[in-house]
């Protein structure tokens, strides 16, 4: 069953990339590559971005299933060196945005 996650990005101009950081290594680039691999493999079924204001945007990402999303998350955690939702200081390796998960849910194929 498809798995949908809605993210909110704030506190930075909404036109700026999510995978962009002040970190001097290539963590953000590695994460971008992992994301693009997931898209190419068909793991990400859809991504919709809505710009709310100059400093806020939302992404709705629909994954093939929850297990695929969890595998992706583990790959990202390995690159980052920890889970940024548990240690928020790690966000600086990824993005200047403040990131929140608004919702996560399994959806039917008809909702994709």
Secondary structure, DSSP 8 states (H G I E B T S, - for coil): --EEEEEEEESS-TTS-SSB-S-SSSHHHHHHHHHHHHHHTT-EEEEEEEEEETTEEEEEEEES-HHHHHHHHHHHHHHHTS-TTTSGGGGGGTBSSEEEEEEEEE--GGG-
